[in-house]
Structure formats: C-alpha cells, structure tokens
Amino acid sequence: MVSVCFYLHVHQPYRLNRFSVFDIGSNKDYFDREKNKMYLDRIVNKSYLPTNRILLDLINRTNGKFKVSFSITGVLLEQLAEYPEVLQSFKDIINTGCAELIGETYYHSLVCIYSEKEFKRQIKMQEKKLEEIFGTKPKIFRNTEFVFQNEIAKLVEDMGYKGILAEGADKILGWRSPCFLYKAKNSNMNLLLKHYKLSDDIAFRFSLREWSEWPLTADKFASWINNHNGSGQVVNLFMDYETFGEHQWKETGVFEFLKHFPKEVLKRGDAFLLPRESIEKFKPVAELDFPFPVSWADTERDLSAWLGNKMQQTAIKEIYSLENDILATKDMKLIESWRKLQIADHFYYMCTKWFADGDVHKYFNPYESPYEAFITFMNIVNDVKIKLETLKR
C-alpha cells in the first residue's frame, strides 16, 4: 500500500493601484480594492465554493478515508472576511478531522531570504490568524512558493514545527525518489517532498490536448499512484487550490476528475494521509542537503521567477531595506502597507521569462508588461519613503 498526501495552497494577493510618478505624495491608496474584489468574486464562484463542496462530499462519502490539507495565506483570510460562506466552507471541511491546516508566512513573502526576525514575526502572525478563525495551531510548515534551503529548517524547527513541505527537485534528489520521508540537514526537521510530475499532470497538463496522456482519467491517475507500491511510502500531490476551476476550468472536466480520483485510489487499497500523519507513520530514509534555495516555480525550481532580473532585484532590496525605519515608526498602518508590499506576487509580475513558463506568469496578472509592474511598485516605494521622512520630522 502507498499513501497519498493531498495538499492545496490557497492564496490571492492585494494587487496594487495604478500609481504614477504624479501620485507620489498624494495620499492615494496603494491597493486596488475594486480589482482585488473583481478577481476574488470570480475565483470564489469558479473555484473555492464548488471545490470545497466536492472535498467535503468526498470526506463524507468515503467515511473520512479521503483527507486533504490546506495552507491559506493571512492576506487571503483578510479578504475572505467579506465572504463568510467561503470561510464557513473551509471550517466545515476542517471540522471533519480529515483536513489539516499548514503554517506559512502571513504575507506570502520571500522574507526568509532577507530578515530572520521578520520571517518569524510573519509566521507568528499566521499562527495567530489560524487560531483566531479555525481554532487550530499548525505543526507542519510550508514556506512561500516552497522556497527552502538548509537554514530555514532550523529556524522553523525552533518555532515548534515538526515537518516542512518542499519541492522534490531533481537537482536535490538526484537518483532518490520524492516518495519517501527525508530529514533536513543540520536539524531534526522532517521533509515531505512534492512529486512534481504527478502534481503537474493535474495542475498544468490536465487540459493540454497535445499531451500524450490526454485525457487524464481518474482511473489512469490512480494506477500511476499505485505503481509506487514497493518503491515509495507516500506520494505528495501538492498544487495551487485554483487548479480546480480557475487554472483548469470546469469545462475541462477537472471537477469530475476530482470527484472520482480519490475513490479510485482507495479502490486499489491505497490510502490518504495528512502531512502530520505522514511524519508520524514514516521514518526519514536519508538526510537531504539543500545548500541553495529551491522553489516549486517554473522549470528551474529556483528563485528566478521573483529575482531573475534587475528590476525584481532592485524592487525587493528596496522594500526590505526599509525594515528598521518602518518598524521604528510604530505606525501600524504604514507597517501593514510595507508588509503587503512584500507579497511575492508583486515581484512575480515583474518576471521577464516568457518562454516555457510564460503562461504561468500571466495568471491573475493585472499588468500589460513586467516593466509596468516595476514602475508602479517603485513609485509606491518612493511614496513610502516620503511618508517615512515626514514621520521622522
């Protein structure tokens, strides 16, 4: 028997207002409330509500044998306060005991690269939010965009976490399989690694008619999972929540696939496990060395989606260089804006990789070009600096 760990990442950012050089110093709002609501209205109706109905039904119809885990960013939970039906649908799933909430950074930021103290603050903020809404404290962690390297394991372990979700990148695994539990180097942190091929078969290839395996049926997919019997312990299927209904539209048959694939898995004698159950059931088979940052983004599985060009590097260094001055103001509104400006999506929109990964970078992108994204962001940063100077005076 092989187990399946099914995890969905739930996130939508605060998108920025059009902010020209003439808006600097004008007290214009940094964030586009109307556009954020427009995107979220669409996603709620196309993805969140119908998918949660299916997930809850699967749990009930399998008598709790189907299990699912989520990470829901703090910035999305803030926005979902206006969508009580959606929050309740997540609560209903979690209250079954067959779902697990995963910890992360509140602001879906890349702060782990720039500030250890702020990294820990944002993790604590997320824990507080999950406790406030769902009454639960996470024991498993996933960093923004699965960014992971050796040093992160120790930081997160010190905060009480028992395991981390990470990318099963070939450049780290080599000949090894992602279908085992591993231990992070220089810590006791357990690593659950994404099986990127099977995950991406659903997340990216499901509707590709030129794909040799199209159409992907529940029976076929369950047989691929079952093939890991004897050569693996747990198949980690990790993907964005919006895979269901948004990245893959209802018309592709993705909802019908979701309704049937768990039953096909169970029919073959395989099982579903939550991440915390996986680290309780299995022992690490080896220590893995992540000497450099690895993410789950694009074909390179590195940080180039957010830091691959000079615009991105300049923008992100500028925002993190303000940390001490911003926090010293004790101005909570300004501090909150500064943290919202750390949301990784802002830098993702500045990406200039328009080849194999190009379509991925267009998801929910409000800009016509990465250069427009950069100019808007830097104008806002300059406005923040002016506010800082005013507060100092």
C-alpha positions as CSV (number, residue, x, y, z in Angstrom):
1,M,0.0,0.0,0.0
2,V,1.2,3.5,-0.8
3,S,-0.2,6.6,0.8
4,V,-1.3,9.9,-0.8
5,C,-0.7,13.3,0.8
6,F,-3.0,15.8,-1.0
7,Y,-2.2,19.5,-0.3
8,L,-3.7,22.7,-1.7
9,H,-2.2,26.2,-1.4
10,V,-4.9,28.9,-1.2
11,H,-3.7,32.5,-1.9
12,Q,-4.7,35.7,-3.6
13,P,-2.7,38.9,-3.2
14,Y,-3.5,42.5,-2.7
15,R,-2.9,44.0,-6.2
16,L,-1.6,47.5,-6.5
17,N,-3.3,50.6,-7.7
18,R,-2.1,52.3,-10.9
19,F,0.4,54.6,-9.2
20,S,2.2,57.1,-11.4
21,V,5.0,59.5,-10.5
22,F,2.4,62.2,-10.2
23,D,0.6,60.2,-7.5
24,I,3.7,60.2,-5.2
25,G,2.9,62.3,-2.1
26,S,-0.9,62.4,-3.0
27,N,-2.1,60.0,-0.3
28,K,-3.6,57.7,-2.9
29,D,-4.3,54.2,-1.7
30,Y,-1.6,51.7,-2.7
31,F,-4.0,48.8,-3.2
32,D,-6.7,48.4,-5.9
33,R,-9.7,47.3,-3.8
34,E,-12.0,47.1,-6.8
35,K,-9.7,44.9,-8.9
36,N,-9.0,42.6,-5.9
37,K,-12.7,42.2,-5.4
38,M,-13.3,41.5,-9.1
39,Y,-10.7,38.7,-9.1
40,L,-11.8,37.3,-5.8
41,D,-15.5,37.2,-6.8
42,R,-14.6,35.2,-9.9
43,I,-12.3,32.8,-8.0
44,V,-14.8,32.3,-5.2
45,N,-17.5,31.2,-7.6
46,K,-15.4,29.3,-10.1
47,S,-13.0,27.6,-7.7
48,Y,-13.4,27.9,-3.9
49,L,-17.1,27.2,-3.4
50,P,-17.5,24.4,-5.9
51,T,-14.2,22.7,-4.9
52,N,-14.9,22.9,-1.2
53,R,-18.3,21.3,-1.8
54,I,-16.7,18.4,-3.6
55,L,-14.0,18.0,-1.0
56,L,-16.5,17.9,1.9
57,D,-18.6,15.4,-0.1
58,L,-15.6,13.2,-0.7
59,I,-14.8,13.1,3.0
60,N,-18.4,12.2,3.9
61,R,-18.8,9.6,1.1
62,T,-15.5,7.8,2.0
63,N,-16.3,7.9,5.7
64,G,-13.2,10.0,6.4
65,K,-10.8,8.0,4.3
66,F,-10.2,10.9,1.9
67,K,-8.0,13.6,3.5
68,V,-6.8,17.0,2.4
69,S,-4.6,19.7,3.8
70,F,-4.5,23.5,3.1
71,S,-2.4,26.5,3.6
72,I,-4.4,29.7,3.4
73,T,-2.4,32.9,3.5
74,G,-3.2,35.6,6.0
75,V,-3.8,38.2,3.3
76,L,-6.4,35.9,1.7
77,L,-8.1,35.2,5.0
78,E,-8.4,39.0,5.5
79,Q,-10.1,39.3,2.1
80,L,-12.4,36.3,2.8
81,A,-13.8,38.1,5.8
82,E,-16.2,39.6,3.2
83,Y,-17.1,36.1,2.0
84,P,-18.4,34.3,5.1
85,E,-19.8,31.5,3.0
86,V,-16.3,30.6,1.8
87,L,-14.8,30.8,5.3
88,Q,-17.6,28.5,6.6
89,S,-16.9,26.0,3.8
90,F,-13.3,25.7,4.9
91,K,-14.4,25.4,8.5
92,D,-16.8,22.6,7.6
93,I,-14.0,20.7,6.0
94,I,-11.5,21.2,8.8
95,N,-14.2,20.3,11.4
96,T,-14.4,16.8,10.0
97,G,-11.0,16.0,11.4
98,C,-10.0,14.9,7.9
99,A,-8.2,18.1,7.0
100,E,-5.1,19.8,8.2
101,L,-4.0,23.5,8.1
102,I,-0.4,24.1,7.2
103,G,1.6,27.1,8.6
104,E,3.4,29.7,6.4
105,T,4.2,33.4,6.2
106,Y,1.1,35.6,6.7
107,Y,2.0,37.9,3.8
108,H,3.1,35.2,1.3
109,S,6.5,36.9,1.2
110,L,10.1,36.0,0.5
111,V,11.2,37.4,3.8
112,C,13.1,34.3,4.7
113,I,15.9,35.5,2.3
114,Y,16.2,38.9,3.8
115,S,15.2,39.0,7.5
116,E,15.2,36.2,10.0
117,K,13.3,38.3,12.6
118,E,10.6,39.5,10.2
119,F,10.3,35.9,8.9
120,K,9.5,34.7,12.4
121,R,7.1,37.6,13.0
122,Q,5.1,36.8,9.9
123,I,4.9,33.1,10.8
124,K,3.6,34.0,14.3
125,M,1.1,36.4,12.7
126,Q,-0.2,33.5,10.5
127,E,-0.4,31.2,13.5
128,K,-2.5,33.8,15.4
129,K,-4.8,34.2,12.4
130,L,-5.4,30.4,12.1
131,E,-6.1,30.2,15.8
132,E,-8.5,33.1,15.6
133,I,-10.5,31.8,12.7
134,F,-10.2,28.0,12.9
135,G,-9.1,27.4,16.5
136,T,-6.0,25.4,15.4
137,K,-2.2,25.7,15.5
138,P,-0.2,24.2,12.6
139,K,2.5,21.7,13.2
140,I,3.7,21.4,9.6
141,F,5.1,24.4,7.7
142,R,5.4,25.4,4.0
143,N,7.4,28.4,3.0
144,T,6.2,30.9,0.4
145,E,6.4,29.2,-3.0
146,F,8.0,26.2,-1.3
147,V,11.3,28.2,-1.0
148,F,13.6,26.0,1.1
149,Q,17.2,25.7,2.0
150,N,19.1,24.1,5.0
151,E,19.0,27.2,7.2
152,I,15.2,27.5,7.0
153,A,14.7,24.1,8.6
154,K,16.5,25.1,11.8
155,L,14.6,28.4,12.1
156,V,11.2,26.7,11.7
157,E,12.2,23.8,14.0
158,D,13.0,26.3,16.7
159,M,9.4,27.6,16.3
160,G,8.0,24.2,17.2
161,Y,7.2,22.8,13.7
162,K,7.8,19.1,13.1
163,G,7.8,19.0,9.3
164,I,8.2,21.1,6.1
165,L,6.7,20.7,2.7
166,A,9.2,21.2,0.0
167,E,9.9,20.7,-3.7
168,G,11.1,17.3,-4.8
169,A,13.6,18.9,-7.2
170,D,15.8,16.5,-9.3
171,K,18.9,18.7,-8.6
172,I,18.5,17.9,-4.9
173,L,17.2,14.3,-5.0
174,G,19.4,13.0,-7.8
175,W,18.6,9.3,-8.1
176,R,16.4,9.3,-5.0
177,S,12.6,9.3,-5.1
178,P,10.3,12.0,-3.6
179,C,8.0,9.3,-2.3
180,F,9.9,8.9,1.0
181,L,10.2,10.9,4.1
182,Y,13.6,12.7,4.5
183,K,15.4,14.7,7.1
184,A,16.7,18.2,6.6
185,K,20.5,18.7,7.0
186,N,21.6,20.0,10.4
187,S,18.2,19.7,12.0
188,N,15.6,17.1,13.0
189,M,13.0,18.6,10.6
190,N,11.1,16.1,8.5
191,L,10.7,16.8,4.8
192,L,7.7,15.9,2.7
193,L,8.7,16.4,-0.9
194,K,6.3,17.2,-3.8
195,H,6.0,14.6,-6.5
196,Y,6.2,17.3,-9.2
197,K,5.4,15.1,-12.2
198,L,2.2,13.7,-10.8
199,S,1.2,17.0,-9.3
200,D,1.9,18.9,-12.5
201,D,-0.1,16.3,-14.5
202,I,-3.2,17.8,-12.8
203,A,-2.1,21.4,-12.2
204,F,-0.6,22.1,-15.7
205,R,-1.1,19.3,-18.1
206,F,-4.7,18.3,-17.4
207,S,-6.3,20.2,-20.2
208,L,-3.4,20.0,-22.8
209,R,-4.8,18.1,-25.7
210,E,-1.3,17.8,-27.2
211,W,-0.2,15.9,-24.1
212,S,0.3,12.2,-24.9
213,E,-1.7,11.2,-21.8
214,W,-4.7,13.4,-22.5
215,P,-7.4,12.9,-21.4
216,L,-6.3,12.2,-17.8
217,T,-8.9,10.0,-16.2
218,A,-9.2,9.2,-12.5
219,D,-8.6,5.5,-13.2
220,K,-5.4,6.2,-15.1
221,F,-4.1,8.6,-12.5
222,A,-4.8,6.3,-9.6
223,S,-3.0,3.5,-11.4
224,W,0.1,5.8,-11.7
225,I,0.0,6.4,-7.9
226,N,-0.5,2.6,-7.3
227,N,2.6,1.9,-9.4
228,H,4.7,3.4,-6.5
229,N,3.8,0.4,-4.3
230,G,7.0,-1.2,-3.3
231,S,9.1,1.8,-4.3
232,G,7.7,4.5,-2.2
233,Q,5.8,5.3,1.0
234,V,3.9,8.5,0.3
235,V,3.0,10.3,-3.0
236,N,2.8,14.0,-2.2
237,L,0.4,15.8,-4.5
238,F,1.0,19.5,-3.9
239,M,-0.6,22.2,-6.1
240,D,-2.4,25.6,-6.1
241,Y,-6.0,25.4,-5.0
242,E,-7.1,27.4,-8.1
243,T,-6.0,24.4,-10.2
244,F,-9.7,23.4,-9.7
245,G,-12.0,25.7,-11.6
246,E,-9.6,28.5,-12.5
247,H,-6.3,27.3,-13.9
248,Q,-8.3,24.3,-15.2
249,W,-11.8,25.4,-15.9
250,K,-14.9,23.4,-15.1
251,E,-15.3,22.7,-18.9
252,T,-12.1,20.7,-18.9
253,G,-13.7,18.0,-16.7
254,V,-11.4,18.8,-13.7
255,F,-14.2,18.7,-11.2
256,E,-15.4,15.3,-12.4
257,F,-11.8,14.1,-12.1
258,L,-11.6,15.4,-8.5
259,K,-14.8,13.7,-7.6
260,H,-13.6,10.3,-8.8
261,F,-9.8,10.0,-8.3
262,P,-9.9,9.6,-4.5
263,K,-12.3,6.7,-4.9
264,E,-10.0,5.1,-7.5
265,V,-7.1,5.5,-5.1
266,L,-9.0,3.8,-2.3
267,K,-10.3,1.1,-4.5
268,R,-6.8,-0.1,-5.2
269,G,-6.1,-0.4,-1.5
270,D,-4.0,2.8,-1.2
271,A,-4.8,5.5,1.4
272,F,-4.8,9.2,2.1
273,L,-2.7,10.7,4.9
274,L,-2.4,14.2,6.3
275,P,1.1,15.7,6.5
276,R,1.3,15.3,10.3
277,E,0.1,11.7,9.9
278,S,2.8,11.0,7.3
279,I,5.6,12.1,9.7
280,E,4.1,10.1,12.5
281,K,3.8,7.0,10.4
282,F,7.1,7.0,8.5
283,K,10.8,7.5,9.4
284,P,13.2,9.5,7.3
285,V,15.2,7.3,5.0
286,A,18.1,9.8,4.5
287,E,19.3,13.3,5.1
288,L,18.9,15.8,2.2
289,D,21.2,18.8,1.6
290,F,19.6,22.0,0.3
291,P,22.7,24.2,0.0
292,F,20.8,26.8,-2.1
293,P,17.2,28.0,-2.3
294,V,14.8,25.7,-4.2
295,S,11.2,26.6,-5.0
296,W,8.4,24.9,-6.8
297,A,8.2,27.6,-9.5
298,D,8.9,27.2,-13.2
299,T,11.3,24.7,-14.8
300,E,14.3,25.9,-12.9
301,R,12.8,25.4,-9.4
302,D,14.8,28.3,-8.1
303,L,14.2,32.0,-7.2
304,S,14.4,33.3,-10.8
305,A,10.6,33.8,-11.0
306,W,11.0,36.6,-8.4
307,L,14.6,37.6,-8.6
308,G,15.7,36.7,-12.1
309,N,16.2,40.2,-13.4
310,K,17.5,43.6,-12.3
311,M,14.0,45.1,-11.9
312,Q,13.0,42.4,-9.4
313,Q,16.3,42.5,-7.5
314,T,16.1,46.3,-7.2
315,A,12.5,46.3,-6.1
316,I,12.8,43.6,-3.5
317,K,16.0,45.0,-2.0
318,E,14.4,48.4,-1.7
319,I,11.4,47.2,0.2
320,Y,13.4,45.1,2.7
321,S,16.0,47.9,3.2
322,L,13.2,49.9,4.9
323,E,12.6,47.4,7.6
324,N,14.2,49.1,10.6
325,D,13.0,52.6,9.7
326,I,9.4,51.3,9.1
327,L,9.2,49.3,12.3
328,A,10.7,52.2,14.3
329,T,7.8,54.4,13.4
330,K,5.3,52.2,15.2
331,D,2.8,53.5,12.7
332,M,0.6,50.3,12.2
333,K,-1.0,51.5,9.0
334,L,2.4,52.1,7.4
335,I,3.9,48.9,8.7
336,E,0.9,47.0,7.3
337,S,1.3,48.6,3.9
338,W,5.1,47.8,4.0
339,R,4.3,44.1,4.7
340,K,1.6,44.0,1.9
341,L,4.3,45.3,-0.4
342,Q,6.4,42.2,0.4
343,I,3.7,39.9,-1.2
344,A,5.7,37.7,-3.6
345,D,3.2,38.3,-6.4
346,H,4.4,41.9,-6.9
347,F,7.8,40.6,-8.0
348,Y,6.4,37.7,-9.9
349,Y,4.6,40.2,-12.1
350,M,7.9,41.7,-13.0
351,C,9.2,38.4,-14.4
352,T,10.6,38.6,-18.0
353,K,10.7,34.9,-18.6
354,W,8.3,34.4,-21.5
355,F,9.2,31.0,-22.8
356,A,8.1,27.7,-21.4
357,D,6.9,29.3,-18.2
358,G,5.3,32.4,-19.7
359,D,1.6,31.4,-19.4
360,V,2.1,30.6,-15.7
361,H,3.2,34.2,-15.1
362,K,0.0,35.6,-16.7
363,Y,-2.3,34.0,-14.1
364,F,-4.3,36.9,-12.5
365,N,-1.7,39.4,-13.7
366,P,-3.2,42.9,-13.8
367,Y,-0.3,44.4,-15.8
368,E,0.3,44.6,-19.5
369,S,4.1,44.2,-19.1
370,P,6.6,43.4,-16.3
371,Y,8.0,47.0,-16.8
372,E,4.7,48.5,-15.9
373,A,4.6,46.3,-12.7
374,F,8.1,47.6,-11.8
375,I,7.4,51.2,-12.3
376,T,4.1,51.1,-10.3
377,F,5.9,49.3,-7.5
378,M,8.8,51.7,-7.3
379,N,6.6,54.7,-7.4
380,I,4.8,53.4,-4.3
381,V,8.1,52.6,-2.6
382,N,9.1,56.3,-3.2
383,D,5.8,57.4,-1.7
384,V,6.6,55.2,1.4
385,K,10.0,56.8,1.7
386,I,8.3,60.3,1.7
387,K,6.0,59.2,4.5
388,L,8.9,57.9,6.4
389,E,10.7,61.2,6.2
390,T,7.6,63.1,7.2
391,L,7.2,60.9,10.3
392,K,10.9,61.4,11.2
393,R,10.5,65.2,11.0
